[in-house]
Every structure is written in C-alpha cells, then in structure tokens.
Amino acid sequence: MKNVMLLVLAGLLVGTGFFFSATLYPARAEAQQTSATTCRTEMISGSYVYSIQDTIIFSPPFPPGPAALVGGFQADGHGNLLHGQDHASFAGTPLDRTFSGTITVDATCFTIAQVTDNLGNHFTFKGMVSDSGGSIRFVQTAPTGSVALGEAHRSDKED
C-alpha cells in the first residue's frame, strides 16, 4: 500500500511539473514561428491613417485632459514620414496640424518614430509593426506628461 501511495504521489508531482512547464514556457514551435518574422523599415511604405486616444496630465502647450487625434501620413519606405496631417481635440479645443518625421523598424518589428509638427512640437512614439507593415500599434514616449495609445493602418493596400 505504501508503494502505491508513493507511485501516486510521484505521478502527481510529475504531472504537475508538466502542467506548469507547459503553462509558463511557450512551445518551441510557437517561439520559432514568432522569431521567423523579420521586419525592416522598408515595410512602412504608402498611405496610412491613424487614431490616437490620449490623456494629458502635464504636457505644455497642450491643456490637461482628454485628447483625441485622427490623421494620416505618407511613408516612403526609406524611413521618412511625409505630408502628415491630423485633426485633434485637446480637452475640447480643436486643432489642425501638419507634421513630418522619421521611422525605423528593427528585425523584431519594434518601431520608433520621431515627429515634429508645424508648431515646433517634437514627439517620440514607440510600438510594434504587424501585418507586413500594414498595422502599427504605438504609445507616445516623449514628451512626458501624456498617456497616448494609437494605431496606424495602411490605407492604400489592395483588398
């Protein structure tokens, strides 16, 4: 009887180990599939539309409060963001802007964009690229004092 209890206990321990191992560590095939995706700056090419939801805590010259932006830009596939424009509402005050900037994408699909608007404001956005450059999800990282989350989607790709 004692041997049976030891076998049951050993089986439970081994089974629990397999469960936690499978839960805590992704499968090798899944990890290999993810790492097989190689991104590059050239993926960001064409016309894009975007939206941003923002909460400004302290980021002069913009007033504190909620903000929302919608706009678009052209990307030349060489890291340049051109002809950008957006329509924004900062705490209920509308503002139209233009901008230009640069974007880089590394092999893991991590992206950084540096943008300057027509008012002289500089912004940095960091995010991830997916759908072969068709989608970008990002957060604003500079200037500080703002919590902004946005998405951009290529608008000129054929369906």
C-alpha positions as YAML, in Angstrom:
chain: A
units: angstrom
residues:
- id: 1
  name: MET
  ca: [0.00, 0.00, 0.00]
- id: 2
  name: LYS
  ca: [2.88, 2.32, 0.86]
- id: 3
  name: ASN
  ca: [4.44, 1.73, -2.59]
- id: 4
  name: VAL
  ca: [1.13, 2.53, -4.32]
- id: 5
  name: MET
  ca: [0.87, 5.85, -2.40]
- id: 6
  name: LEU
  ca: [4.44, 6.73, -3.37]
- id: 7
  name: LEU
  ca: [3.70, 5.98, -7.04]
- id: 8
  name: VAL
  ca: [0.54, 8.12, -6.93]
- id: 9
  name: LEU
  ca: [2.43, 10.98, -5.26]
- id: 10
  name: ALA
  ca: [5.28, 10.71, -7.77]
- id: 11
  name: GLY
  ca: [2.77, 10.73, -10.64]
- id: 12
  name: LEU
  ca: [1.08, 13.85, -9.26]
- id: 13
  name: LEU
  ca: [4.41, 15.64, -8.92]
- id: 14
  name: VAL
  ca: [5.50, 14.74, -12.46]
- id: 15
  name: GLY
  ca: [2.08, 15.68, -13.87]
- id: 16
  name: THR
  ca: [2.09, 18.99, -12.03]
- id: 17
  name: GLY
  ca: [5.60, 19.71, -13.33]
- id: 18
  name: PHE
  ca: [4.49, 19.09, -16.92]
- id: 19
  name: PHE
  ca: [1.44, 21.32, -16.41]
- id: 20
  name: PHE
  ca: [3.46, 24.23, -15.03]
- id: 21
  name: SER
  ca: [6.17, 23.77, -17.64]
- id: 22
  name: ALA
  ca: [3.62, 23.92, -20.46]
- id: 23
  name: THR
  ca: [1.84, 26.88, -18.86]
- id: 24
  name: LEU
  ca: [4.88, 29.00, -18.04]
- id: 25
  name: TYR
  ca: [7.01, 28.37, -21.13]
- id: 26
  name: PRO
  ca: [5.69, 28.72, -24.71]
- id: 27
  name: ALA
  ca: [6.06, 25.81, -27.07]
- id: 28
  name: ARG
  ca: [9.23, 25.75, -29.16]
- id: 29
  name: ALA
  ca: [7.23, 25.68, -32.39]
- id: 30
  name: GLU
  ca: [5.33, 28.80, -31.36]
- id: 31
  name: ALA
  ca: [8.54, 30.60, -30.42]
- id: 32
  name: GLN
  ca: [10.17, 29.61, -33.72]
- id: 33
  name: GLN
  ca: [7.15, 30.83, -35.68]
- id: 34
  name: THR
  ca: [7.29, 34.23, -33.96]
- id: 35
  name: SER
  ca: [11.03, 34.61, -34.45]
- id: 36
  name: ALA
  ca: [10.68, 33.71, -38.16]
- id: 37
  name: THR
  ca: [9.04, 37.10, -38.77]
- id: 38
  name: THR
  ca: [11.71, 39.59, -39.77]
- id: 39
  name: CYS
  ca: [10.69, 43.22, -40.00]
- id: 40
  name: ARG
  ca: [12.51, 46.18, -41.54]
- id: 41
  name: THR
  ca: [11.97, 49.89, -42.06]
- id: 42
  name: GLU
  ca: [11.12, 49.35, -45.75]
- id: 43
  name: MET
  ca: [7.84, 47.69, -44.66]
- id: 44
  name: ILE
  ca: [6.46, 51.11, -43.73]
- id: 45
  name: SER
  ca: [5.53, 52.40, -47.16]
- id: 46
  name: GLY
  ca: [2.42, 54.02, -48.63]
- id: 47
  name: SER
  ca: [-0.51, 55.95, -47.19]
- id: 48
  name: TYR
  ca: [-1.50, 55.42, -43.55]
- id: 49
  name: VAL
  ca: [-4.43, 56.60, -41.44]
- id: 50
  name: TYR
  ca: [-4.23, 56.68, -37.67]
- id: 51
  name: SER
  ca: [-6.06, 57.49, -34.46]
- id: 52
  name: ILE
  ca: [-4.76, 58.31, -31.00]
- id: 53
  name: GLN
  ca: [-6.55, 58.33, -27.65]
- id: 54
  name: ASP
  ca: [-4.70, 60.47, -25.13]
- id: 55
  name: THR
  ca: [-4.89, 61.75, -21.58]
- id: 56
  name: ILE
  ca: [-2.69, 64.77, -21.00]
- id: 57
  name: ILE
  ca: [-1.52, 65.17, -17.43]
- id: 58
  name: PHE
  ca: [1.05, 67.92, -17.96]
- id: 59
  name: SER
  ca: [2.49, 68.50, -21.43]
- id: 60
  name: PRO
  ca: [2.59, 72.19, -22.39]
- id: 61
  name: PRO
  ca: [1.49, 73.76, -24.64]
- id: 62
  name: PHE
  ca: [-1.40, 71.31, -24.63]
- id: 63
  name: PRO
  ca: [-4.04, 71.69, -21.89]
- id: 64
  name: PRO
  ca: [-4.50, 68.88, -19.34]
- id: 65
  name: GLY
  ca: [-7.38, 66.49, -20.01]
- id: 66
  name: PRO
  ca: [-8.54, 64.04, -22.65]
- id: 67
  name: ALA
  ca: [-7.35, 64.32, -26.23]
- id: 68
  name: ALA
  ca: [-8.18, 62.52, -29.45]
- id: 69
  name: LEU
  ca: [-6.48, 62.70, -32.82]
- id: 70
  name: VAL
  ca: [-7.20, 61.31, -36.28]
- id: 71
  name: GLY
  ca: [-4.99, 61.82, -39.28]
- id: 72
  name: GLY
  ca: [-2.82, 60.39, -41.97]
- id: 73
  name: PHE
  ca: [0.67, 60.41, -43.44]
- id: 74
  name: GLN
  ca: [2.76, 59.08, -46.29]
- id: 75
  name: ALA
  ca: [5.71, 56.77, -45.67]
- id: 76
  name: ASP
  ca: [8.35, 56.45, -48.39]
- id: 77
  name: GLY
  ca: [9.76, 53.06, -47.36]
- id: 78
  name: HIS
  ca: [13.12, 54.68, -46.53]
- id: 79
  name: GLY
  ca: [12.22, 55.79, -43.01]
- id: 80
  name: ASN
  ca: [10.62, 59.14, -43.85]
- id: 81
  name: LEU
  ca: [7.13, 60.19, -42.75]
- id: 82
  name: LEU
  ca: [5.84, 62.83, -45.16]
- id: 83
  name: HIS
  ca: [2.77, 65.01, -45.64]
- id: 84
  name: GLY
  ca: [1.37, 64.17, -42.21]
- id: 85
  name: GLN
  ca: [-1.72, 65.95, -41.01]
- id: 86
  name: ASP
  ca: [-4.18, 65.45, -38.21]
- id: 87
  name: HIS
  ca: [-7.31, 66.85, -36.66]
- id: 88
  name: ALA
  ca: [-7.16, 66.91, -32.90]
- id: 89
  name: SER
  ca: [-9.21, 67.84, -29.89]
- id: 90
  name: PHE
  ca: [-7.20, 68.75, -26.80]
- id: 91
  name: ALA
  ca: [-9.54, 69.00, -23.78]
- id: 92
  name: GLY
  ca: [-12.31, 70.09, -26.15]
- id: 93
  name: THR
  ca: [-10.20, 72.61, -28.11]
- id: 94
  name: PRO
  ca: [-9.87, 71.67, -31.81]
- id: 95
  name: LEU
  ca: [-6.51, 71.94, -33.55]
- id: 96
  name: ASP
  ca: [-5.38, 71.03, -37.07]
- id: 97
  name: ARG
  ca: [-1.69, 70.29, -37.57]
- id: 98
  name: THR
  ca: [0.80, 69.11, -40.16]
- id: 99
  name: PHE
  ca: [3.94, 67.12, -39.43]
- id: 100
  name: SER
  ca: [6.88, 65.18, -40.82]
- id: 101
  name: GLY
  ca: [9.39, 62.82, -39.28]
- id: 102
  name: THR
  ca: [11.28, 59.56, -39.41]
- id: 103
  name: ILE
  ca: [10.53, 55.96, -38.53]
- id: 104
  name: THR
  ca: [12.74, 52.91, -38.00]
- id: 105
  name: VAL
  ca: [11.72, 49.27, -37.64]
- id: 106
  name: ASP
  ca: [14.07, 46.60, -36.30]
- id: 107
  name: ALA
  ca: [14.10, 42.88, -37.10]
- id: 108
  name: THR
  ca: [11.79, 42.12, -34.13]
- id: 109
  name: CYS
  ca: [9.15, 44.54, -35.52]
- id: 110
  name: PHE
  ca: [9.82, 47.14, -32.78]
- id: 111
  name: THR
  ca: [9.44, 50.65, -34.17]
- id: 112
  name: ILE
  ca: [10.41, 54.18, -33.16]
- id: 113
  name: ALA
  ca: [9.03, 57.29, -34.84]
- id: 114
  name: GLN
  ca: [10.29, 60.85, -34.31]
- id: 115
  name: VAL
  ca: [7.83, 63.54, -35.43]
- id: 116
  name: THR
  ca: [7.86, 67.35, -35.48]
- id: 117
  name: ASP
  ca: [4.63, 69.28, -36.08]
- id: 118
  name: ASN
  ca: [4.16, 72.69, -37.73]
- id: 119
  name: LEU
  ca: [4.00, 74.32, -34.27]
- id: 120
  name: GLY
  ca: [7.53, 73.13, -33.44]
- id: 121
  name: ASN
  ca: [6.46, 70.35, -31.04]
- id: 122
  name: HIS
  ca: [8.60, 67.17, -31.06]
- id: 123
  name: PHE
  ca: [7.11, 63.73, -30.33]
- id: 124
  name: THR
  ca: [8.50, 60.22, -29.99]
- id: 125
  name: PHE
  ca: [6.36, 57.13, -30.48]
- id: 126
  name: LYS
  ca: [7.39, 53.52, -29.83]
- id: 127
  name: GLY
  ca: [5.45, 50.46, -30.86]
- id: 128
  name: MET
  ca: [5.16, 47.26, -32.84]
- id: 129
  name: VAL
  ca: [4.56, 46.62, -36.53]
- id: 130
  name: SER
  ca: [2.38, 43.77, -37.79]
- id: 131
  name: ASP
  ca: [0.66, 42.61, -40.97]
- id: 132
  name: SER
  ca: [3.83, 43.10, -43.08]
- id: 133
  name: GLY
  ca: [3.84, 46.79, -42.23]
- id: 134
  name: GLY
  ca: [0.10, 47.22, -42.68]
- id: 135
  name: SER
  ca: [-0.55, 47.93, -38.99]
- id: 136
  name: ILE
  ca: [1.35, 49.80, -36.29]
- id: 137
  name: ARG
  ca: [0.32, 49.99, -32.60]
- id: 138
  name: PHE
  ca: [2.18, 52.60, -30.60]
- id: 139
  name: VAL
  ca: [2.46, 54.70, -27.46]
- id: 140
  name: GLN
  ca: [3.82, 58.21, -27.11]
- id: 141
  name: THR
  ca: [7.02, 58.22, -25.05]
- id: 142
  name: ALA
  ca: [8.07, 61.88, -25.39]
- id: 143
  name: PRO
  ca: [7.37, 64.47, -24.33]
- id: 144
  name: THR
  ca: [6.46, 63.12, -20.92]
- id: 145
  name: GLY
  ca: [3.22, 64.05, -19.19]
- id: 146
  name: SER
  ca: [0.91, 62.36, -21.67]
- id: 147
  name: VAL
  ca: [-0.57, 58.85, -21.83]
- id: 148
  name: ALA
  ca: [-1.27, 58.20, -25.51]
- id: 149
  name: LEU
  ca: [-2.15, 54.97, -27.30]
- id: 150
  name: GLY
  ca: [-2.62, 54.83, -31.05]
- id: 151
  name: GLU
  ca: [-2.95, 52.68, -34.14]
- id: 152
  name: ALA
  ca: [-1.99, 53.32, -37.75]
- id: 153
  name: HIS
  ca: [-3.16, 51.26, -40.71]
- id: 154
  name: ARG
  ca: [-2.02, 51.29, -44.32]
- id: 155
  name: SER
  ca: [-4.91, 52.71, -46.30]
- id: 156
  name: ASP
  ca: [-3.72, 52.19, -49.85]
- id: 157
  name: LYS
  ca: [-3.25, 48.42, -49.90]
- id: 158
  name: GLU
  ca: [-5.36, 46.44, -52.30]
- id: 159
  name: ASP
  ca: [-8.07, 44.19, -50.88]
...
